[in-house]
Every structure is written in structure tokens, then in C-alpha cells.
Amino acid sequence: MALHLKHITAIVLVGDGLLALINPERDALAWRMGPEPFRSLMSYMAKRPALTRWVGATQIAVGIWWALREEPAASPRKA
């Protein structure tokens, strides 16, 4: 189960990072919810597309790194 959660987390990081690269303002505003400090941060990011793209590229790199260091599920042995 833990392996699946790591895989899902990597997928979310890569996907959100890609969206931040493509349309940084929209991606930042899509996350503008929750506590006020977080909403303020997302508004700040929406006004700074270059920074949002940099964060997106970092998310992609971390997601790929995380996916590559996962241990593969044990495969059944052939007799």
C-alpha cells in the first residue's frame, strides 16, 4: 500500500508541475483555497509566473526522482 501512495504522490507532483509550466497563473489560482496564509501564497505565486514555473519544474524533477527510487513490487517466481 505504501508503494502505491508513493507512486500516486509522484504522479501528482509531475502532473501539477507540468500544469504550472504550461499555465502558471491558472495553476496557482487553482490551489487558492484553505487557510488564509496558503491562499495569500497562491495569490503571490499567481502574480509571479516565472517563480511558479520554477516551482513546477522542481515538482517534476522531485516527482521523477521519487518514482525512480521506488522499489518495484515483488514479482512471482517462475518454477
Order of alpha helices (4+ residues) and beta strands (2+ residues): alpha-alpha-alpha-alpha
